[in-house]
């Protein structure tokens, strides 16, 4: 259930290659906060400890898991960067957008690691809200097993017109499964 260190290392390399340096990450499926803590630490590492505007928003449906994630984030000293919202990710993202906390063209990475049937709708929501910019990335876990065939088909065809991207599977040394990365080019 945890997004393991091998995969986090692969995504760190992806984030390290982004120009400008990433500052805003949205995570669908925070679970207990392992990956949210990693994203916050990576943002701080890449941008420096005094950087402003660093934000990770994690979405978790289960109230107990959301609280565990918030506790882990606080323990890690990242509660100034990482926020865990309880409830459906799509509703949380819409709220953040309407409050001006996640702005159009300012999302550097979306991490998708929750119920596979929501991968495509949540990616499309990011597209509809125009959150991506040229060079934004999406990382999705579990696309091969247990599998998210609708998501894989959607991203392999390159989107639906508003956003075009290329997709690749990134193997993670020591991990049993790869993660899928999308590189976005906004039209």
C-alpha positions as a printed Julia matrix, in Angstrom:
187×3 Matrix{Float64}:
   0.0    0.0     0.0
   2.92   2.37    0.57
   4.64   4.09   -2.33
   8.08   2.69   -1.57
  11.5    4.3    -1.49
  12.6    2.89   -4.86
   9.67   4.58   -6.59
  10.1    7.78   -4.59
  13.72   7.89   -5.83
  12.53   7.58   -9.45
  10.04  10.41   -8.98
  12.68  12.53   -7.21
  14.8   12.24  -10.38
  11.81  13.33  -12.49
  11.15  16.33  -10.21
  14.84  17.21  -10.15
  14.78  17.48  -13.95
  11.91  19.99  -14.04
  12.66  23.57  -15.01
  11.68  25.73  -13.26
  11.98  23.82  -10.02
   8.66  22.33   -8.91
   6.72  24.02   -6.13
   3.17  22.63   -6.18
   2.14  18.97   -6.01
  -1.32  17.43   -5.68
  -1.67  13.85   -4.48
  -4.78  11.7    -4.96
  -4.6    8.9    -2.38
  -2.44   9.99    0.55
  -3.05   6.87    2.68
  -0.88   7.33    5.82
   1.25  10.14    4.36
   4.46   8.36    3.35
   4.57   9.8    -0.16
   3.2   13.21    0.9
   6.09  13.54    3.34
   8.5   12.52    0.58
   7.09  15.14   -1.82
   7.36  17.86    0.82
  10.96  16.92    1.64
  11.86  16.78   -2.05
  10.36  20.22   -2.72
  12.32  21.67    0.21
  15.5   19.92   -0.95
  15.16  21.16   -4.55
  14.14  24.73   -3.7
  16.04  25.35   -0.47
  14.78  25.62    3.11
  13.77  29.29    2.78
  11.82  28.93   -0.49
   8.29  30.28   -0.53
   5.23  28.88   -2.27
   6.04  25.21   -1.72
   2.8   23.24   -1.37
   1.76  19.6    -1.33
  -1.95  18.88   -1.08
  -2.83  15.29   -0.27
  -6.35  13.89   -0.48
  -7.5   10.96    1.65
 -11.04   9.57    2.0
 -10.63   7.68    5.27
 -10.77  10.04    8.3
  -8.48   7.86   10.43
  -5.88   7.55    7.68
  -6.08  11.28    6.97
  -5.36  12.01   10.64
  -2.48   9.53   10.66
  -1.07  11.26    7.58
  -1.39  14.71    9.21
   0.37  13.36   12.32
   3.21  11.93   10.21
   3.54  15.19    8.29
   3.77  17.14   11.55
   6.27  14.68   13.0
   8.4   15.13    9.86
   8.32  18.91   10.34
   6.63  19.48    6.99
   3.24  20.82    8.08
   4.21  24.23    6.67
   4.35  22.64    3.19
   2.09  19.56    3.27
  -1.68  19.69    3.88
  -3.82  16.56    4.02
  -7.48  17.1     3.18
 -10.12  14.57    4.12
 -12.74  13.58    1.56
 -13.02  12.9    -2.16
  -9.99  14.2    -4.0
 -12.04  15.7    -6.81
 -14.09  17.78   -4.38
 -11.0   18.81   -2.42
  -9.22  19.89   -5.59
 -12.23  21.91   -6.78
 -12.33  23.64   -3.39
  -8.6   24.43   -3.44
  -8.96  25.81   -6.96
 -11.95  27.98   -6.07
 -10.06  29.31   -3.02
  -7.09  30.25   -5.23
  -4.73  27.77   -3.56
  -4.12  25.66   -6.68
  -4.04  28.0    -9.65
  -4.4   27.41  -13.38
  -1.04  26.7   -14.97
   0.72  26.29  -11.62
   0.53  22.55  -10.88
   3.95  21.0   -11.32
   3.02  17.39  -10.5
  -0.07  15.36   -9.84
   0.48  12.02   -8.13
  -2.32   9.5    -8.61
  -2.37   6.49   -6.29
  -5.91   5.7    -5.16
  -8.85   3.76   -6.66
  -7.94   3.0   -10.26
 -11.47   3.74  -11.53
 -10.91   7.41  -10.56
  -7.54   7.85  -12.33
  -9.03   9.15  -15.59
 -11.74  11.36  -14.03
  -9.22  12.96  -11.67
  -6.66  13.52  -14.43
  -9.4   15.05  -16.59
 -10.44  17.3   -13.7
  -6.88  18.66  -13.57
  -7.12  19.26  -17.31
 -10.54  20.94  -17.06
  -9.29  23.28  -14.34
  -6.31  24.04  -16.63
  -3.87  23.31  -13.81
  -1.06  22.0   -16.0
   1.67  23.98  -17.72
   4.28  22.96  -20.26
   6.53  20.56  -18.39
   4.04  19.51  -15.7
   4.15  15.83  -14.9
   1.66  13.26  -13.73
   2.82  10.15  -11.95
   0.44   7.24  -11.51
   1.08   4.09   -9.54
  -0.56   0.68   -9.98
  -1.32   1.19  -13.67
  -0.07  -2.3   -14.53
  -1.18  -4.18  -11.41
  -3.88  -4.29  -10.21
  -4.24  -2.19  -13.32
  -5.86   0.92  -14.66
  -6.49   0.01  -18.32
  -8.74   3.03  -19.0
  -6.06   5.34  -17.69
  -3.29   3.67  -19.7
  -5.42   3.84  -22.86
  -6.28   7.51  -22.26
  -2.7    8.62  -21.68
  -1.25   6.53  -24.5
  -3.58   8.23  -26.98
  -2.18  11.55  -25.75
  -5.17  13.16  -24.06
  -8.37  14.61  -25.41
  -7.1   17.77  -27.07
  -6.85  20.36  -24.29
  -3.59  18.85  -23.09
  -1.13  16.74  -25.03
   1.44  14.58  -23.39
   3.78  11.72  -23.79
   3.68   8.72  -21.49
   6.36   6.36  -20.33
   6.71   3.62  -17.78
   9.55   4.21  -15.34
  11.04   1.1   -13.77
  12.13   1.46  -10.17
  15.15  -0.58   -9.05
  14.05  -3.06   -6.42
  10.35  -2.39   -6.95
   8.07  -5.05   -8.36
   6.19  -2.57  -10.57
   7.02   0.54  -12.52
   5.34   3.92  -12.27
   3.86   5.73  -15.25
   4.99   9.27  -15.96
   3.3   11.79  -18.22
   5.02  14.87  -19.55
   2.51  17.57  -20.39
   2.52  20.11  -23.15
  -0.41  22.48  -22.82
  -1.91  23.58  -26.12
